[in-house]
Every structure is written in structure tokens, then in C-alpha cells.
């Protein structure tokens, strides 16, 4: 299987390059941003790649205005743009001087500051795109695709494509160590790497559960506000995701806290010291791990929808509610080849009243369940959602 798998978002990126003078591709470190940018221009001489982590490349931008003008006829790709935030003002002047589409590709592995700076400095001049690690749709086309391997290793290219599970585990451990020891400090945050690693591990233990900041703060020995700041930082660097509760004017008392997920299943399993798929099957996190895989793949694929979960104060619950325009879809995740649901599932359906409902299990194919509910595999639910939501 090639590292250069075709990414689903490639046509959308190409479309943006034909419209905007600059595009920003945001996503976690090592998810394939630079590989994708180079692939887009693999047959073109009109492309310059500048890695801002390399001193030699940073030196090229000692006089950025001169560098941009000297290369005004080519597409310039600036990788790890968040390391040189002062460039945004210069980029704005350069784009205003020449607004031809596709002049700049900016790659960044941190979201919040980067989005704020680019939205302030380059409003109307830039297309914003998020790239995730591999999704199921991108890897399942290969003849050797194995769902259990994808689920256990996660979607980071070097983890998923490692020659062995042991090699994948080593890569993920190195990724996590670099994240807490180098990536966070590079963004200007003076936070103990040990504390961030401990908090990440705590988040892994509560995968798919309601986020209780006070409880996490007590365990970590810091304030509620500090934990919120740390979680926000981990979310803006694409490592965790918070899923907000369903909001509709219904006569039910609903939970108000979000649920928390470690976004990549491979990182989740490494944080919990799970070394292979058999160990995962015997771990209490098994069901929550599958829920995370399903939700992450759906949210990464259908980025123009609104996502939430439904849970009432008395326990009526749906794992994922997808809304697009007037369309509503409910998804329940069950890590079983013969899934069953309880009364709280049916009560939640009566309240949310989705147009379509799927129970997603680690199976191939699909079959009807009860009351217009369908049981299907992850691949099938993605196809069904495309048919329904894309039209």
C-alpha cells in the first residue's frame, strides 16, 4: 500500500486554489499535509516548498517581500506557518498587490491562533481547509485493507502503514512524546509536558464520556480554568475533539456538558498502553473506541454538517445527531456483530425524530433492524450518508 494514497479532499483543495490567492490547510502534525501539497504539484515546475522548521528555509524569508516578488509566478508553499505569525501581514500586502488565485499554500498544525491571525489578516483572500489523518474511505480501496488494523493503528499515515503493529506502536509513542515535549512549547505555551501527557491519558480513559473539567482538575491538581485551557489547546492542535450536546427547543432537560474524544484511535490505544487488537477487544474501552472511530470518520468526511449527541437527564441517548439543512440523521455505535439497543434508544428517537437512523457496527454490509432503523458497517453508513446528505 502506498504512502501516497489519494486523499478525498484533494478535489476540494484544487477548487479552492482556483478561487483564492491563498489557501490554508490545517491539521495535526504528520497527517500528510506536506505530502498532499507536493502531490498536487508533482508534475509542475511552478512550485516552491518552504519548511519553516528548517533554519535554511527560514533564512530564505529574511526579506519575505523580496522572496515573494522574486517568485511571483510560482505557487509558494509555506509549511508550519504558525511558527512565523508575523508573515501574515506581509502576505496580505503581497496578495493585495497581486490577487491571482493559487499563489500561496499555507500549512499549519495548530488551529486557534493560526485561524485568528489568518482570518484577521487575510479575510476574503484565503480558503480554509482541514486535513485529517487517513479516513476509512481513503484506505478501504486497497486490496489488503483490514478494518481491525485501521481501527487499532488509527489513521496517521506512518502508524497505519507501519510494517508491523510493534512499529506502529513505536511511531505513535514517539509522536505523543514529540507533541508534549516540542510541539506545545513551540506554540509558546509553557506547560509541563508531564501534565499534558497525564491529561491526555485521563481523556483517553473517559473516551466518549461527558467532560467534567472540575473532576479532571482535581485529579491533575490544577484549577477548572486551567484544565479548560489545556483541553482547548489540545482541541486546537487536533488531538482531542469535544462533541456538543443536541440543542433544540424540546420539553426535556438535556445534559449541557460536551463529550470528549481522543480523535485518532491509534493515539487513544497508545495512551492506554493497548498493544494489539486482541488486547483492545478485552479492554473496557472497546465500545468507546469504536464509537470514536465511527464519529471521527463521519465528522471528517461530512465537514459541512452540524454534529451533536442527544442525552436527556434520565438517560435517553443517541451517540451522534447529524443535521444538514432540513435533514436529520441519527447514528448509534455498537461494537458488536449482533448489536442490540435498549428502551432509551427508542425514546430518544421519538424525541429527536430523525429522517434516517443507523446502528453502526464493525461488520460488512447492512441489514434492516426494526422501525426503519438499519444496522450497517462503517463503510456502508458513509455511502448511505453521501447518498442522502450530498443531494
Steps between C-alpha positions, in 0.01 A plus 500: 500500500646836401555785743369718216137395531263735322341731755124553477533874555734551201227620255375752760855634545545531123169689480615743772832557320304618195307754711726639774845663481594292808370187666580370847503125563476436873539167676705313757872451450586198284149461354625543141468875430841553339475170308163608359624848404798353315278242329273774366799648316697182428494567123565874522817708520299797628513400866732591788480321837629685808520310831503758779637244746828495304740787568621495140146554373417762763805697387342530154234717665737749664361742240161341430379775267802452274461120509131518405562748218790295363268197486176673405432263208501180707292352780684537832424245772586613855499205742446543878388858441404545867873520582527836319173681579645838397489380139123548480516878476763477223294236320198730506698779331642258244157355418346846471774585250424189292177309568550217251348174630727227634802715593550362851435174684539539876531185712446509875475250785339733749159642453387769738767771473553416136133533410468824694806654337407386151136599537605846621787555256375316193120532516349444155837398361534147636328161492513301826515119480554233767689182417464204735702178519382226261127430505341162432389613152862573409650169616225244434558500122826309542473121456684441828273725706423360844245679720654372822841633398356842413303509825795394716773710333295809415532716191837674530679386181824382667308313769245340268761402239765375746636152412379356833280580799817539706635757254167682507504512882856640498402771251197604704701516823757722329221720361348551845837573659585757232155656533531568873875576509547705181178593321324662796806710606555606136156660508609716793329306781707441813322189624653197668530221243426253779172679582386506137581130460311418822199702385503332159505161672209605724305604188571158348355330809177702464474458122144580389389611847376837623781746562525592869765772521483530880563128548793503257641807676486326838680195362763716333538742791408810299199730476188451289610796283845352444358166387265681263799686352695175458204320338449797269867485399479125429186557295657782300796276421262229372577236766166495684148587390207618708153410373230742611156392628192520277325837512137519402203661669355180644331449837775285646781574742815424302860467613703815432856363512678391181642152449875462450687279255864440418456547126733231367432145618867407470603778738216400735628143516861611555397730787328201661801269437296265277751309287287303251142446385443195721591710804260770379212248478552407864525860619205693654570781249406273205151646446610861548792445265261385225272796569797733453599337170147532362447859612844620385461345155153648451601846623819501290305401188193726533663821621211724389246349745409579860584221745383434855395221733162465672476416868219585738537530877332158537738319263325502161788516255619503138875491435494738203243733346586638155317805366527654155234747398166334572652149508571318827676164541557306823793262547549249780835319534516140619826299510321169440426287195146452633414839652208552736351825632294580809187704567695826545605480135141475378385778736775726368391428141142598588625838622764584236291355213786453249426434133739204498659291776801270484655264753866475396684180589840351400343287227487487120176581322171600657161363599166641620446509877163627629281803432699620195830480690789344304805317636807552284877509492700823501564482126128455429388784727743738328358401159143541626579842647656612171185396312272682743696808608683587178181539296 
